[in-house]
Amino acid sequence: MQNPIAVFDAGIGSYAIVDEIHKRLPQQDILYFADRASFPYGQKSPAQLRAVMQSTLSRLQSYDPVAIVMASNAPSIMVLDDIRAFCNVPLYGVFPPLEQALDLSVTGHVGIMGVASLTESEMLTRFIAARTDQPQNVARINASAMVRLVESGAFLFDPDATQQAVSVFMEDVFARHPDIDTLTLSSTHLPWLRPFFERARPTCRFLDPAADIVTALCTRIEGTNASGTGQIQGLVTETPDYDLATFRKMLAQIGADIPLTPVTS
């Protein structure tokens, strides 16, 4: 591979970003690291996340990437500034599109859906406070159960049960936050469930921040290093609960035919 863009997350979540980069920059090589052995990021402390991110950056930089995308909201909010010193190429994070949500909201009440470590963090409290003078109107919603539906493959292999689980989850969300009309999908796993969310709550708007990150990244790469063979190569770690065979089936189900190399954490 020639100076790939490296994209990583704790599994299938970031593949949508990989696919969008490939569409925008078809000649650009992409290295996709699905670190399923570290799933879920959402149950890790900031110190644990820093350790995982440092190890991951060290691994990915050995491939001489032109840029690295940390395609997960939790570490982006919680440890991105701490780990920039460990990265010698441009490092991109993914953040809740809170300003856009507030601009689009009619009621002025919005929500950030994400994993537990993100929604319960002091870092997210500061992130919200820096972007609105009415932080009480921004609900923080633990969607870890929804993220598990994605990484397990349930959303692909059992859509009826997935829809039922999503509908129950959304009923609970709106029982607690009836005025919300806009929600951010602030885990890169959650956009895979967007059709399920929209069926469960058709009057609500759901925002995916991935497009903004891809646009910023591709604009920079197009002007400097948009070269290569256009190949996508995958690295994947696994555990008994999140094994390689299931991951291969998930990629096949979404039409992603890429070579995967198993690696250890």
N, C-alpha and C positions, 0 to 999 in steps of 0.2 A: 504494500500500500504506500502511496505517496502522500505524505503529510495529511493524514486523515483528520476529519473532525471527529472527535471522540465524544460520545453521548452515553451517559450512564444513569442508572436508577436501580432500585432494588427489585427489578424484574421487568414485566411486560409493559409497565406504565409508560416508559420513555420511547417505545417503538413508534408511536404515532409521530413523535418529533423527528425520529430518524427518517421515517417515510416522507414527511413534509420537507425536510432538508434535501432529500434525494430528488424530489420533484422540482424543487427550486434550483438545485445545483446538480444536474444529472451527471456531470463529469467529476464531481468531487467524491473522493473516497471517504467512507464513513466507518468508524469503528464503534460498534454497539456493545456495551458491557451490561449484561443483565445479572446483577449481583443478588441472586435469589437467596443465597446463604445468609445475607444480611437483612432479608425481609423479616419484619417490617421496620423501616427506619422510624416509624411512628412510636415505637416502644423504647427508643433509645434516649439516654440522657445527652445533653450537649457534649459532655466529655467523651461518651461512647461514639457519638456522631463524628466528632473531630478525629478520633482514631481511625474510624472507618474511612472517612474522606481522605485523610492523609495517605493511607495505604492505597486507596483507589487511585489517587492522583499519581502516586509513584508508579503504579502499574501502567497507567495509561500514557504517562509521559515517555515511557520506554519505546513507544511506537512513533515518537516524533510527530505528535499532532500539531496542527496549525491552531487549534482551539479546542477547549473542552467545555461541554455543557453538563452541568450538574442538574439533571432534569428531575429535581425533587424540591418541592416547596419547603419541607421541614428543614433540611440542612441549609438551604438557601437563606432562609430567614434566621436560623439559629447559629450557624457557624461559618458562613461564607467569608466574612471579613477576617475571621481567625485563620483561615487556611489559605488565603491568597498568597501568603509568603512561601507556601510549599509548591506553588505552581509557576512555571516559567513561561507559560503561554496564556493568552487571554482566557479567562474563566468566566463562564456565564451561569447565572442562576435563574430560577423560575420563581416568580413572586405573585401573590394574589393581586388580581387587577381591581383593587379596591376603589381607586379613583373612578375608573370606568363604571363600576357597579353603582357608585353613588350618583354619577352623572345620569345614568339611565333610569334609576329608581324614581318612581312616581310617589311612593309613600315616604321615601327617605329612610326606609329600614331595609338593610341588606344583611347577608350572612356570608361568612367565610367557612367553607367546608374543607376539612383536612384531617390529617391523622392526629392522634391524641397529643403527641409531643409538641406539635405545632400549635394546636388550638389552646393548649394549657400553658403555653410559654410566656414568659415575661417579654421576650423578644417580639412576639406578635402584638402584645399590648403596646409596646413602643412603636411598632410599625403602624398600627391603627391610629395612635395618638398623633403621629406626625402627619397624618393625611386627612384628618377630620377633627373639627372642634365639637363633634357630637359622637364620641366613641360609644356611648350607650346605645346608639342605633345600629351598631355593627355586632351581630351575633356571631359567636365562635362555636362552630358545630363540629363535634367529634364524629367523623365519618369513617373511622377505622374499620368498622364492620363492612362498609361498602367497598373499601379498598381490598379487603380479603376476598370478596366476591370476584374481584378482577384477577388477583394473582393466583387464586385457586383454579381459574378457568371456568367457574360456574356461569359467568355471563355468556360464555360461548356454548357450553355443553348442556346447560339447563336453563334456558332463557325464561321459562315460565316460573320456575322457583325464584329466579333472580328478580323478575318483575314483582312477584309477591313480596319478597324481602325489601325491595326498594320502596314499594308503596307503603308498607308498614312503617319503614324508617321515615318517609316523608310526612306521613300522618303525624308522627310524633314530633317532628321538627316544627310543623305548622301549628300543632296544638300549643307548643311552647312559645312560638314566635309568629303569631297570626298576621302581623303587618308586613312581613318580608315579601318583597316582590322580585328580588334579584339575589342570586347566589353565585359565589365564585367556586369553581371546581379546583380547589387548591391542593390537589395531589395529582400528579400526572397519571395516576390510575383512574381517577374519577371521570375524565372525559369519555372513557370507554362505556360508561354507564349513562351518558347523556340522553340517549333515546329512552331509556328506562325512567330517568328522572322526569323527562318532559311528558311522558305518558302518565306518570303519577301526579304531576302538578303542571298541567298545561298553561296555567295562568302565570307561571313564574319564569323568569329569564335565567339561564345558566351560562356563565362565562368561563371560557377556556383561555388561559393566558399564553398558551403555547405559540399561537400565531405571532404575537409580538416578539417573543424571543427568537423565533426562526427568522423573522424579518430583519431584526437587528443583526443577527449573526450573518445571514446570507448577504446583506448589503455590504458588510465589511469584507467577507471572503471574496465576493465577486470582484472587488477592487484590488485584491492582492494575490490570493493563492487558489483561485478556483481552477485547479488542474488535478489530473489523476486519471484513473481508469473507470471511475463511476461505480466501483464495487462497494458492497456492504459486507463486512465481516463481523461475526458475533463472538463474544466471549460470554460464558455463562458459568456461574457457580450453582450448587444445588445442595439441598438437604433432603432427608426422607420425606418431609411434608411438601417440599417444593422441588420436585425432581426434574431431571433433564428430559425424560421421556414425555412427561405432561407438557413441559414447555415447548417441545418440538410440535406436539399436537396443537397447542394454542397458536403457534406461529402459522402452521399449515391451515388452520381454520380461518385465519384472517388473510390468507394468501401471501404470506411472507416466506419466500423461498431463499433463505440465506444460509451460508455455512456457519456452523456453531462449533467453537472449540471449548470443551470443558476445562475449567481452571479451578484451582483451589483458592480459598479466601486468603 
